[in-house]
Amino acid sequence: MKQQLSLRASVCLALATLASSSALAAGFQVNEHSANGLGRAMAGQAAMAENASILATNPAAIGVFTTSQFSGSISFIDPNVDVSAQTTSYVATEAGNLTVASEDASEDDIADTAFVPSFFYTTPINDKWSAGIGAFTTYGLRSDYSDDFEALHFADTAEVKSFTLNPAVSYKVNDTLRVGFGLNFTYADAEISSAIPNSLTPVLGLAVDNASVFKLEGDDIGYGWNAGVYYQPTETTTLALSYRAETELELDGEVSSDLSAELNQDGSLDLNLAAITEVAVSQIIDDQWSVQASLVFTDWSTFQKLEANLASGDDFLIKEENFDDSWRGSLGVTYKLNDQYTLRAGYAYDDGVVTVENRSLSIPDTDRHWITGGVTYTLNDSTTFDFAYAYINGREANIDKSRDIGSITSTIEGSQSATAHVLSAQVNMSF
């Protein structure tokens, strides 16, 4: 049986694709793979075969296109994640708790701005079959605290960059029903670390500031699959069901520590990217108006803990995460202004995945409201451009955590707040 090493300080995981805050989606999920979809808060996305980017959500829908399609997008994410908190560290004595440090642990803008690209190509093979491939991401987050942050033993820099290739096929069952299937090849690269804050450096008798408690660097390639159903019972109604299976990753690399020499060895970290299920509908009202809706379930309960598996055979428990499953509901409207311009708007409510007792500084997760708008400009019969803007407002969330470092116990109490602005542009071509 593997020996369980005690936790001296926490390391919290925040995943990033090129992005921060995953645009504040639940946990570390990323939704920025379609500018036209973002314009209506991704409402009805699995049922909206507007261009090749539909492959990321529903592979069955690529069978709608009668010509080859290409879509490429870039999204700019500008998050604002702030922490306002106080840390107190004490040593238990016979006379009671002796406070050894009490510091303000507030910091603004812990999440970096980022660009998130995506690319898609689809083509019909014959009257029944279509094929395509997508390059995008579905998960990611990055957080980065300064060297002066007085809660570095609760959270420091953490990053994982991920990238997914998704080949897919669609089969036309009949004139109203299509089914699709795809494979997922996901590469992830991670760096996760924690450190001693300045106020505890002299208390612990350390010679250098920000001594590393724990650092892990590693990467891996994981495999998964996705499937979808695209059903048009009438000319004005489209229903869709899509599923993206869990991807299991084992991030292999090196572990290091300035405080514990026994941690300086090879190691790995198991990370499961949660399965996603979407039910979507699009209803055409008349020649100009249509409405869309989606309900998305993400199986976040698969993400329970962060634990480093060391080459020595020991397990080093980094942190219990205990994520809950989450739901996301969205409503959108699409309005065809004329032959050149199509307008979109949407609203979404994104359920957070953690409770107060499980909330970490590195994954600033909470309930979120999305308000979005977008426009498509049709240049000619074969080329269109999509533009979208999203404002995401996260509910202010309380922080109440404690950590033991040797004989010292540290607590942090405060709150997190988060907002984000997302700008997305996309070009679509048929040929």
WODASUL-V858844 format. One record per helix or strand of 3 or more residues. SS is the DSSP state (H for helix, E for strand). FROM is the first residue (numbers start at 1). TO is the last residue. If there is no record, write none. Layout:
BEGIN
SS_FROM_TO / SS_FROM_TO
END
This chain:
BEGIN
H_21_24 / H_35_38 / H_45_47 / H_52_56 / H_59_64 / E_69_93 / E_96_104 / E_114_124 / E_129_136 / E_141_143 / E_158_172 / E_177_195 / H_198_201 / E_212_231 / E_237_244 / E_247_256 / H_261_263 / E_265_273 / E_276_284 / E_289_298 / H_300_302 / E_305_310 / E_315_320 / E_326_336 / E_341_350 / H_356_358 / E_368_380 / E_383_405 / E_408_430
END
